[in-house]
Amino acid sequence: MARVDLTPEEARMLRDVLESYLSDLRMEIAGTESMSFRENLKKTETFLKGLLPRLREPA
């Protein structure tokens, strides 16, 4: 498994970027008509939602 060591500041910045992207992603999911594309976006959303808590854990 790959491991990336981040400083607390780097982790905070990455969380901010991912949370912003998630917000945009939710809007894109809602506006997407293609069912297959929507499912791929939902998989990305699920992955990111699982990743964010791990960035909040203390090192």
N, C-alpha and C positions, 0 to 999 in steps of 0.2 A: 504494500500500500504506500502511496506517495504521501509525504508529509511536508507541509510548508510551515515554517516558523515565522510568525508575524509579531511585530511589536504591538503593544496595546493600541497605539495610534493607527498603525496599519490595519489592524483588525476592525477598529471603529470606522475607518474610512471605507473599508471593503463592505462592512455591514450597511453603511449609508448608501453606497452605490447599489448594492443588491436590493435593499428595501425600495429604493427609488425605481429600479427596474421592475420589481414585482408589481408596484403600483401601475406602471405603464402596461405591463404584461396583462394584468386583470382587465384593463380597458380593451386591449387588443383581443383577448379571448372573447369578451362580450360582443365585440363588433365583427368577429370572424364568421363568415357563412360556411366556409369549407369545414366539414365535420372532421376530416382527417388532419387538417392543419390545426384545428381547435384542439384535438386530442394531443397532438405533439406539444402545443403550447401548455396544455394542462400538465403534461409530464414534466416539462421544464419548471412550471410553477411548483409542483410537488417536490421536485429535487431541491429547488432553492429554499423552500420552506423548511426542509429538513436540514439544510446546510446552515441557515442563519443561527439556530440555537447553538450549534457547535462552535460558532465564532464568538459566542458570548461566554463560553466556558472559560474559566481561568486556566492559564497555561501551567 
